[in-house]
Amino acid sequence: MEASAATTQRVPAWQRGRVASWLVTVDHKRIGILYIATAGFFFGAGGIMSLLIRTQLAQPDLHVVTRDSYNELVTIHGTTMIFLFVVPILTGLANFLVPLMIGAPDMAFPRLNAFSYWLYAFAGGVLMLSFFASGGAARAGWTSYVPLSIQSPGHGQDLWILSLHILTISSVVGAINFLATIHNMRTAGMTWMRIPLFVWSIEVFAWLLLLVLPVLSAGLTMLILDRHAGTHFFSPAHGGPILYQHAFWFFGHPEVYIMVLPAMGIISEILPVFTRKPIFGYKAIAYSTVAIGFFSMLVWAHHMFTVGLPNYLNSFFMLSSMVIAVPTGMKIFNWLATLWRGNIILDTPMLFALGFLSIFTFGGLTGIYLAAFPVDTQLHDSYFVVAHFHYVLFGGVVFAILGGLYYWWPKMFGRLLDERLGKTSFWLLFVSFNLTFLPQHLLGNLGMVRRIYTYTQHGLWADYNLASTIGAFAMAGGILVYLAAIAKSLNGRRAGNDPWLADTLEWYTTSPPPPHNFDSVPYVSSARPLNDLRRALKERGAL
């Protein structure tokens, strides 16, 4: 405490201001909150784009936006949600939680941590401002397939490439920091089989970022050179579009698990707390996290079943895609076993966790269909794929994020979020999500392709699209209710150090934690150190 006070005295007065202290902070907790707030802003921007897209498709022959504007919205919406919202908000949660969970005072490289955040914020600004570039924003889709992305006029596509390059640097720097922190700063007694499962997920998350982002960066570099330097890396005359797809999806499919694995880690932290029993199969869940990370790098070409690869390669990628369902299924069955005969408490975090389990499982099952290349040949680039993708990433990952925020909000800000508003938000989102995306599976079966601007078919096409649009606006209502709960928490009920009676070390310190995190850290003798501590105190009659 004395060292902390002395450090505060050495900080210039202007850096201790209400705003300036956030701008120059190297505290991992504040940087985590900055990530979460900034990602929330981009989530709002991407959500508005999605509502414009759904409004355009609500009925046949509408012209709410122009064809070029529609393609820009589709491109920037997808890019925003994946690169500026999901990965950064998970990075923000990890920034806040990982040092606390392992009993460390901060991240291994605090200034590098701040550098990573500001690169991310700058990259997001570049992408959003690309709407004002000559020729408008990028319009080649979030995958930016060639030759469309090479031939796209104006500077919007160039700014898209620049933004992703900056984000790549930010993520690589952050990944190095996470690995250095987890490997070198765990508290006494915290062996690999005692670290929280969320930390396990961030360990694999960081390794995947380090392994696949250089491939994306190389592909983007070749793309910008093809656009402006006269090179022909992706020339159609030499099979270039297929090379680009290999480069993109070697990054792109592990990127799905870069988003999913931390969400799974969140679920693995919430379920045991709200069932009042230890997680079933800790080691199986930890090892399956590593297995998913490994196999995610062997399945990228299941996005390319229609490009003309030989059947023996299609068969390999089909089988490897089905193999990855095994460790994923292990997690799901272990989570269900944790629920079995548990003392289930249906608070808001638990509702979102259960929502994740049901929706993610459904999305995973449709993924098995798409992994079979005879089926994928019929459904490729259809709205069935759009629906599957959103079931996995919104219904799965975003539900886990919303549950995780409700769970850790008291630790971040010292106040509980409103339960009534939280449960209302969950049920609105759960029902409206299925209303939005379940009909899109049927639209895909009926032949509706993705990135379609408008359509003339009436009947079921019009009915399903209208239902999907109504659901999208209802989802926006659910998010507004969630924001109302956050606003109400400004004067909400204060939380103690451990309002949920949780198991992991972040709940040992105060809410919110002090700058140095802990005055002392108990020796870790299992994966549930706080449960061990409570039991020891009870045995001594102190609790």
C-alpha positions in Angstrom: 0.0 0.0 0.0 2.8 2.4 0.8 4.5 1.7 -2.5 1.2 2.3 -4.3 0.8 5.7 -2.5 4.4 6.6 -3.4 3.8 5.7 -7.0 0.7 7.9 -7.1 2.6 10.8 -5.8 5.1 10.5 -8.6 2.4 10.7 -11.3 2.0 14.3 -12.6 -1.2 16.0 -11.5 -2.6 16.2 -15.1 -2.3 12.5 -15.5 -4.5 12.0 -12.4 -7.4 13.8 -13.9 -10.8 12.2 -14.4 -10.3 11.9 -18.1 -6.5 12.1 -18.5 -6.0 9.2 -16.1 -7.9 7.0 -18.4 -6.1 8.2 -21.5 -2.6 7.4 -20.1 -3.5 4.4 -17.9 -1.5 1.2 -18.0 -3.7 -0.5 -15.3 -5.0 -3.8 -16.9 -8.4 -3.3 -15.3 -8.9 0.1 -16.8 -7.6 -1.0 -20.2 -10.0 -3.9 -20.0 -12.9 -1.6 -19.3 -11.8 0.7 -22.2 -11.8 -2.4 -24.5 -15.3 -3.3 -23.4 -16.7 0.2 -23.8 -15.1 0.7 -27.2 -16.3 -2.7 -28.4 -19.8 -1.8 -27.1 -19.7 1.4 -29.3 -18.8 -0.6 -32.3 -21.5 -3.2 -31.5 -24.0 -0.4 -31.6 -22.7 0.8 -35.0 -22.7 -2.7 -36.4 -26.2 -3.3 -35.0 -27.5 -0.2 -36.7 -26.0 -1.5 -40.0 -27.8 -4.8 -39.5 -31.1 -3.1 -39.0 -30.7 -1.2 -42.2 -29.9 -4.5 -44.0 -33.0 -6.2 -42.5 -35.2 -3.2 -43.4 -34.0 -3.4 -47.0 -34.9 -7.1 -47.1 -38.2 -6.9 -45.2 -40.3 -7.0 -48.3 -39.8 -7.6 -52.0 -38.6 -4.8 -54.3 -37.7 -2.3 -51.6 -35.2 0.5 -52.1 -34.4 1.8 -48.6 -30.7 2.0 -49.6 -28.9 1.8 -52.9 -27.3 -1.3 -54.2 -23.7 0.0 -53.5 -24.7 1.2 -50.1 -26.2 -2.2 -49.3 -22.9 -3.9 -50.2 -21.0 -1.4 -48.1 -23.3 -2.1 -45.1 -23.0 -5.9 -45.5 -19.2 -5.6 -45.7 -18.6 -3.2 -42.8 -21.3 -4.9 -40.6 -19.5 -8.3 -40.8 -16.1 -6.8 -40.4 -17.2 -4.7 -37.4 -18.9 -7.4 -35.5 -16.0 -9.9 -35.9 -12.9 -7.7 -35.7 -14.2 -4.7 -33.7 -16.7 -6.2 -31.4 -16.5 -9.9 -30.5 -12.7 -10.4 -30.4 -12.0 -7.0 -28.6 -14.7 -7.3 -26.0 -13.4 -10.8 -25.2 -9.9 -9.3 -25.1 -11.2 -6.6 -22.7 -12.7 -9.2 -20.4 -9.5 -11.2 -20.5 -7.5 -8.0 -19.7 -9.6 -7.3 -16.7 -9.8 -10.9 -15.4 -6.7 -12.9 -16.2 -4.3 -11.2 -13.8 -7.0 -11.3 -11.1 -7.7 -14.9 -11.7 -4.1 -16.0 -11.5 -3.3 -13.7 -8.5 -1.0 -11.3 -10.4 -0.7 -7.6 -9.8 -0.9 -6.6 -13.5 -0.2 -7.9 -17.0 3.4 -8.8 -17.8 3.9 -5.7 -20.1 1.5 -2.9 -18.9 2.7 -0.3 -21.5 2.4 -2.9 -24.3 -1.1 -3.6 -23.1 -2.1 0.1 -23.5 -0.4 0.2 -26.9 -2.5 -2.8 -28.0 -5.7 -1.0 -27.0 -4.9 2.3 -28.7 -4.0 0.5 -31.9 -7.4 -1.2 -31.8 -9.2 2.0 -31.2 -7.3 3.7 -34.1 -8.1 0.8 -36.5 -11.8 1.0 -35.6 -11.8 4.7 -36.4 -10.1 4.0 -39.8 -12.8 1.4 -40.7 -15.7 3.6 -39.7 -14.3 6.7 -41.5 -13.9 4.6 -44.7 -17.6 5.4 -45.4 -16.4 8.9 -46.2 -13.6 7.8 -48.5 -13.8 8.5 -52.2 -15.9 5.8 -53.7 -17.4 4.9 -50.3 -16.5 2.0 -47.9 -15.4 -1.5 -48.9 -18.1 -3.4 -50.6 -16.5 -6.8 -51.4 -17.9 -8.6 -48.3 -16.2 -9.2 -45.0 -14.0 -11.9 -46.6 -13.0 -9.5 -49.5 -12.7 -12.3 -52.0 -10.7 -11.5 -55.1 -11.0 -10.4 -57.9 -13.9 -8.3 -56.6 -11.7 -6.7 -53.9 -8.9 -6.0 -56.4 -11.2 -4.4 -58.9 -13.3 -2.4 -56.3 -12.9 1.3 -57.0 -12.1 4.1 -54.6 -10.1 4.0 -51.4 -12.6 2.2 -49.1 -11.1 -1.2 -49.8 -7.6 0.2 -49.1 -8.8 1.5 -45.7 -10.4 -1.8 -45.0 -7.0 -3.5 -45.5 -5.2 -0.8 -43.5 -7.6 -1.3 -40.6 -7.2 -5.0 -40.5 -3.4 -4.6 -40.7 -3.4 -2.4 -37.6 -5.8 -4.8 -35.8 -3.4 -7.6 -36.6 -0.5 -5.8 -34.9 -2.8 -5.0 -31.9 -3.9 -8.6 -31.5 -0.4 -10.1 -31.9 1.0 -7.7 -29.2 -1.9 -8.5 -26.9 -1.5 -12.3 -27.5 2.2 -12.1 -26.5 1.2 -10.2 -23.4 -1.4 -12.8 -22.4 1.0 -15.7 -22.8 3.8 -14.0 -20.9 1.4 -13.2 -18.1 -0.2 -16.6 -17.8 3.1 -18.5 -18.1 5.2 -16.4 -15.7 2.9 -14.6 -13.2 0.7 -17.2 -11.6 0.5 -17.1 -7.8 1.9 -19.7 -5.5 0.3 -23.1 -5.9 -1.4 -22.3 -9.2 -0.3 -25.2 -11.4 -1.7 -25.8 -14.9 -4.4 -28.1 -13.5 -5.5 -25.4 -11.0 -5.9 -22.4 -13.3 -9.4 -21.3 -14.0 -11.0 -22.6 -17.2 -11.4 -19.1 -18.5 -7.7 -18.7 -18.3 -7.2 -22.0 -20.2 -9.4 -20.6 -23.0 -7.3 -17.4 -23.1 -4.1 -19.4 -23.3 -5.4 -21.2 -26.5 -7.0 -18.0 -27.8 -3.6 -16.2 -27.6 -1.7 -19.1 -29.3 -4.2 -19.2 -32.1 -3.9 -15.4 -32.7 -0.1 -15.8 -32.9 -0.2 -18.7 -35.3 -2.9 -17.5 -37.8 -2.7 -13.7 -37.9 0.6 -13.6 -39.8 -1.1 -15.6 -42.6 -3.9 -13.0 -42.8 -1.4 -10.2 -42.7 0.5 -11.8 -45.6 -2.7 -12.2 -47.6 -3.7 -8.6 -47.0 -0.2 -7.4 -48.0 -0.4 -9.3 -51.3 -3.9 -7.9 -51.8 -2.9 -4.3 -51.5 0.1 -4.9 -53.8 -2.2 -6.4 -56.4 -4.4 -3.3 -56.1 -1.7 -0.7 -56.4 1.7 -2.1 -57.3 0.9 -4.1 -60.4 1.6 -7.6 -58.9 -0.4 -10.6 -59.7 -0.4 -12.8 -56.6 -4.2 -13.4 -56.9 -4.5 -13.1 -60.6 -7.5 -15.3 -61.9 -5.3 -16.5 -64.8 -3.0 -18.3 -62.3 -5.6 -19.6 -59.8 -5.1 -16.5 -57.6 -8.7 -16.4 -56.2 -8.2 -19.9 -54.8 -4.9 -18.9 -53.2 -6.6 -16.0 -51.5 -9.3 -18.2 -50.1 -6.7 -20.6 -48.7 -4.8 -17.7 -47.1 -8.0 -16.1 -45.7 -9.7 -19.2 -44.4 -6.5 -20.6 -42.8 -6.9 -17.5 -40.6 -10.7 -17.3 -40.8 -11.7 -20.7 -39.4 -9.4 -20.6 -36.4 -10.8 -17.1 -35.9 -14.2 -18.6 -35.3 -12.7 -20.6 -32.4 -10.7 -17.5 -31.3 -14.1 -16.0 -30.6 -15.8 -19.2 -29.4 -13.2 -20.5 -26.9 -13.2 -17.5 -24.5 -17.1 -17.7 -24.6 -16.8 -21.3 -23.6 -14.4 -20.3 -20.8 -17.1 -17.8 -19.6 -19.7 -20.6 -19.5 -17.3 -22.9 -17.6 -17.0 -20.2 -14.9 -20.7 -19.4 -14.6 -22.2 -22.9 -14.5 -20.4 -24.2 -11.3 -21.2 -21.0 -9.4 -24.9 -21.1 -10.2 -25.3 -24.9 -9.7 -23.3 -24.8 -6.4 -21.1 -27.7 -7.4 -17.7 -28.1 -9.0 -17.4 -28.2 -12.8 -17.8 -31.8 -14.0 -14.6 -33.0 -15.8 -12.2 -30.1 -15.3 -9.4 -31.8 -17.0 -11.6 -33.0 -19.9 -12.7 -29.4 -20.5 -9.2 -28.0 -20.3 -7.8 -30.6 -22.7 -10.7 -30.3 -25.1 -9.9 -26.6 -25.3 -6.4 -27.4 -26.5 -7.8 -30.0 -28.9 -10.3 -27.6 -30.4 -7.5 -25.1 -30.9 -5.4 -27.7 -32.7 -8.1 -29.1 -34.9 -9.4 -25.6 -35.8 -6.2 -25.2 -37.9 -6.9 -28.3 -40.0 -10.4 -27.6 -41.3 -10.1 -24.3 -43.2 -11.0 -25.6 -46.6 -14.5 -26.8 -45.6 -15.3 -23.2 -46.6 -14.1 -24.0 -50.1 -16.0 -27.2 -51.1 -17.3 -25.5 -54.2 -14.0 -24.2 -55.7 -13.1 -27.5 -57.4 -10.7 -29.2 -54.9 -10.3 -33.0 -55.6 -12.6 -35.3 -53.7 -9.9 -36.7 -51.5 -9.1 -33.3 -50.2 -12.8 -32.5 -49.7 -13.1 -35.8 -47.8 -10.2 -34.9 -45.6 -11.6 -31.5 -44.7 -15.1 -33.0 -44.2 -13.8 -35.6 -41.8 -11.5 -33.2 -39.9 -14.5 -30.8 -39.5 -16.5 -33.7 -38.0 -13.6 -34.6 -35.7 -13.6 -31.1 -34.2 -17.2 -31.8 -33.0 -15.8 -34.4 -30.6 -14.0 -32.1 -28.2 -16.8 -29.6 -28.6 -19.3 -32.3 -27.6 -17.1 -33.2 -24.7 -17.6 -29.7 -23.3 -21.3 -29.7 -23.9 -21.8 -33.0 -22.1 -19.5 -31.9 -19.2 -21.6 -28.7 -18.8 -24.8 -30.8 -18.8 -23.3 -33.1 -16.2 -22.5 -30.0 -14.1 -26.2 -29.0 -14.3 -27.3 -32.5 -13.4 -28.6 -32.6 -9.8 -27.1 -29.1 -9.2 -28.8 -26.5 -7.0 -29.5 -24.4 -10.0 -30.0 -20.7 -9.4 -31.7 -19.0 -12.3 -30.1 -15.5 -12.0 -29.4 -13.5 -15.2 -25.9 -14.9 -15.8 -27.2 -18.4 -15.6 -30.0 -17.7 -18.0 -27.6 -16.4 -20.6 -25.4 -19.4 -20.0 -28.3 -21.8 -20.6 -29.3 -19.7 -23.6 -25.7 -20.2 -24.9 -25.9 -24.0 -24.4 -29.2 -24.4 -26.4 -28.5 -22.0 -29.2 -24.8 -22.9 -29.7 -25.6 -26.6 -29.8 -28.2 -26.0 -32.5 -25.7 -23.9 -34.4 -23.1 -26.6 -34.1 -25.5 -29.2 -35.4 -26.2 -27.1 -38.6 -22.4 -26.8 -38.9 -22.2 -30.6 -39.1 -24.6 -30.5 -42.1 -22.4 -27.9 -43.8 -19.3 -29.9 -43.1 -20.6 -32.6 -45.4 -19.4 -31.4 -48.8 -22.4 -33.0 -50.8 -24.7 -30.9 -48.6 -22.5 -27.8 -48.7 -22.5 -27.9 -52.5 -26.2 -27.2 -52.3 -26.2 -24.7 -49.4 -23.0 -22.8 -50.0 -23.4 -19.0 -50.1 -27.0 -19.3 -49.2 -28.9 -17.8 -46.2 -28.6 -21.2 -44.5 -24.9 -20.4 -44.0 -25.8 -16.9 -42.7 -28.2 -18.4 -40.2 -25.6 -21.0 -39.1 -22.9 -18.4 -38.6 -25.2 -16.2 -36.5 -26.4 -19.1 -34.4 -22.8 -19.8 -33.5 -21.5 -16.3 -33.1 -24.5 -14.2 -31.9 -26.6 -16.9 -30.2 -23.5 -18.6 -28.9 -20.7 -16.1 -28.3 -22.7 -12.9 -27.7 -25.1 -14.7 -25.2 -22.0 -15.8 -23.3 -20.5 -12.3 -23.3 -23.8 -10.8 -22.0 -23.9 -13.4 -19.3 -20.3 -12.8 -18.4 -20.8 -9.1 -18.2 -23.7 -9.6 -15.8 -21.5 -12.0 -13.8 -18.4 -9.9 -13.5 -20.0 -6.4 -13.5 -20.1 -6.3 -9.7 -16.4 -7.0 -9.6 -15.6 -4.3 -12.2 -17.8 -1.5 -10.8 -18.8 -2.6 -7.3 -22.6 -2.6 -8.1 -25.0 -5.3 -9.0 -27.0 -5.1 -12.2 -30.8 -5.2 -12.0 -32.1 -8.8 -12.1 -35.6 -7.9 -13.3 -34.2 -5.9 -16.3 -31.6 -8.6 -16.9 -34.2 -11.4 -17.1 -36.4 -9.3 -19.3 -33.5 -8.6 -21.7 -32.6 -12.3 -21.8 -36.1 -13.5 -22.8 -36.5 -10.7 -25.3 -33.2 -11.6 -26.9 -33.7 -15.4 -26.8 -37.1 -15.3 -28.5 -36.3 -12.5 -31.0 -33.0 -14.1 -31.9 -34.7 -17.3 -32.9 -37.4 -15.3 -34.7 -34.7 -13.6 -36.7 -32.4 -16.4 -37.7 -34.5 -19.6 -37.7 -36.4 -18.5 -40.8 -33.1 -17.8 -42.5 -32.3 -21.5 -42.5 -35.6 -22.0 -44.5 -34.7 -19.1 -46.8 -31.4 -20.8 -47.6 -33.2 -24.1 -48.4 -35.5 -22.1 -50.7 -32.5 -20.7 -52.6 -32.0 -17.2 -51.2 -28.3 -16.4 -51.6 -26.5 -14.1 -49.1 -25.5 -10.6 -50.0 -28.7 -10.4 -52.1 -29.8 -6.7 -52.4 -33.5 -7.2 -53.2 -35.8 -9.9 -54.5 -39.1 -10.2 -56.4 -40.4 -13.5 -55.1 -43.4 -13.2 -52.8 -44.9 -16.0 -50.8 -42.6 -17.7 -48.3 -39.6 -15.6 -49.2 -41.5 -12.4 -48.3 -43.0 -14.0 -45.1 -39.7 -15.4 -43.8 -37.8 -12.1 -44.5 -40.5 -10.1 -42.8 -40.4 -12.3 -39.7 -36.6 -12.0 -39.7 -36.8 -8.2 -39.8 -39.3 -8.1 -37.0 -37.1 -10.3 -34.9 -34.1 -8.1 -35.6 -35.8 -5.0 -34.3 -37.1 -6.9 -31.3 -33.4 -8.0 -30.6 -32.5 -4.3 -30.6 -35.2 -3.8 -28.0 -33.6 -6.6 -25.9 -30.2 -4.8 -26.1 -31.8 -1.5 -25.1 -33.3 -3.2 -22.0 -29.8 -4.6 -21.2 -28.4 -1.0 -21.5 -31.1 0.2 -19.2 -29.9 -2.3 -16.6 -26.4 -0.9 -16.9 -27.7 2.7 -16.6 -29.7 1.8 -13.5 -26.6 0.2 -11.9 -25.0 3.7 -11.6 -27.2 4.0 -8.4 -27.7 0.3 -8.0 -27.2 -2.0 -5.0 -23.6 -2.2 -3.9 -21.9 -5.6 -4.3 -19.6 -7.1 -1.7 -16.3 -8.7 -2.6 -18.0 -12.0 -3.5 -21.7 -11.5 -4.2 -22.1 -14.8 -6.0 -20.1 -17.0 -3.6 -17.8 -17.9 -6.5 -14.7 -20.1 -6.6 -11.9 -18.1 -8.3 -9.4 -15.6 -7.1 -10.8 -12.4 -8.6 -13.6 -12.6 -6.0 -11.0 -12.5 -3.2 -10.2 -8.9 -3.6 -12.4 -5.8 -3.2 -15.1 -4.8 -5.7 -13.8 -2.9 -7.7 -10.2 -4.1 -7.1 -7.5 -1.6 -6.0 -4.7 -0.6 -8.4 -2.4 -3.3 -7.1 -5.2 -6.0 -7.1 -4.4 -7.8 -3.9 -3.0 -7.1 -0.5 -2.4 -10.8 -0.1 -3.2 -13.9 -2.1 -4.1 -17.3 -0.5 -2.1 -20.3 -1.4 -3.9 -22.2 -4.3 -4.4 -25.8 -3.5 -7.1 -26.6 -6.2 -9.0 -25.1 -9.1 -11.6 -23.7 -6.5 -9.4 -21.7 -4.1 -12.2 -19.6 -2.6 -14.3 -22.7 -2.0 -11.3 -24.2 -0.2 -10.9 -21.0 1.8 -14.6 -20.9 2.9 -14.5 -24.6 3.9 -11.3 -24.1 6.0 -12.9 -21.1 7.7 -16.0 -23.0 8.4 -14.0 -25.9 9.9 -12.3 -23.4 12.2 -15.7 -21.9 13.1 -14.8 -18.5 11.6 -17.5 -18.6 9.0 
